Amino acid sequence: MTAFLLFMSLYSASALSMSTERKVLVTGAGGQTGRLVMQKLLQRPAFAPIGVVRTAESKEGLVKEGVPASQIQIADICDAASIQTAAEGMDAVIICTSGTPSPTGEMTPEGRPVFGYPNGQPEQVDWIGQKNQIDAAKKAGCAHVVICSSMGGTDPENMLNKLARDDDGNGGNILLWKRKAEKYLIDSGMTYTVVHPGGLLNESGGLRELVVGVDDSQAGTESRSIPRADVAELLISSLEHESYKNRSFDARSKPEGEGTVTANFDKLLTDMKENCDYTLGEIPN
């Protein structure tokens, strides 16, 4: 009888744990930031993450890094039906997908490298692809959608917009298309968080003071960068703290050794009341 009661107690505790885990879809899980989000979520018992990757090769890479194969799905964000299937049963979505520019091997007359988007132009990836994810999340009944975006969205002539943009203004404009997807999420009625990191550093997280702001302000530090690992922590904090709900903000970090290392991620957003202003800059039609 004692053994039976012990078994039932353990079973009930396990069932309760499973029922209270939040199922989080992490898209772009094969990318540098997305894989850090997956790794961190896997270490938190409150979450049951599912990573979405575009190819079998990306899935294999994550498995080699220790992510269970059962927690990785292959889906195409530009295929609405594909991402809808992936979103079913999820409680939240963290969007880490992004167009990725790379040199084409050609040079401009001024001697600068020409960039392209081999895996899809920003209009397809950062607008249509993100819109598909937002629509899928809403249809699936997800409670919260978080977007990892980028600083620079208030300036239509930001250098990132010029990558792969031709003389007629076609192509490129990655920050403009990201901004359109952000506004679409904000207007969707779902709980949202939009994080605009500065330049991404492939350095260890948890070693710097983080600085949050809005509208590409440089207040708080002259630094324009932030480690990816700290960005991943902010994305997950968006699901952990009320202060991150329905917020759009920028994030940078002070140089390592300057200031006080950020430990209270809730306080970052409770101390800042502003949200990014989407009347600034441009949003494509």
Number of C-alpha atoms within 10 A of each C-alpha: 6 7 8 9 10 11 12 12 12 12 12 12 12 11 11 11 14 15 10 12 15 17 20 25 29 27 34 25 28 25 17 15 22 27 23 19 28 29 17 16 20 18 10 11 12 15 20 20 25 26 29 29 26 16 13 13 12 18 23 15 12 23 15 11 11 10 19 14 14 9 17 26 22 18 22 21 27 19 13 18 14 16 24 21 13 24 29 15 14 20 20 25 27 30 23 24 25 24 21 16 20 15 15 13 9 12 12 9 7 6 8 10 15 16 20 21 18 12 13 16 22 25 23 17 24 27 26 20 23 29 22 22 29 28 18 23 26 20 12 18 16 22 15 22 27 28 25 22 25 22 23 23 28 22 17 18 14 16 12 18 21 19 20 23 18 10 8 6 11 11 18 23 25 29 30 27 26 28 24 23 25 28 15 16 24 18 11 13 10 18 18 25 25 29 23 25 26 22 16 18 14 11 12 11 16 15 19 22 20 26 18 22 22 20 21 21 14 15 11 13 18 11 15 18 19 25 23 23 23 28 27 25 17 22 24 19 15 27 23 14 14 13 20 25 19 18 20 25 24 23 23 28 28 21 17 12 10 12 13 12 16 16 13 8 17 16 12 18 20 12 10 13 11 13 15 18 12 16 8 12 16 16 19 11 5
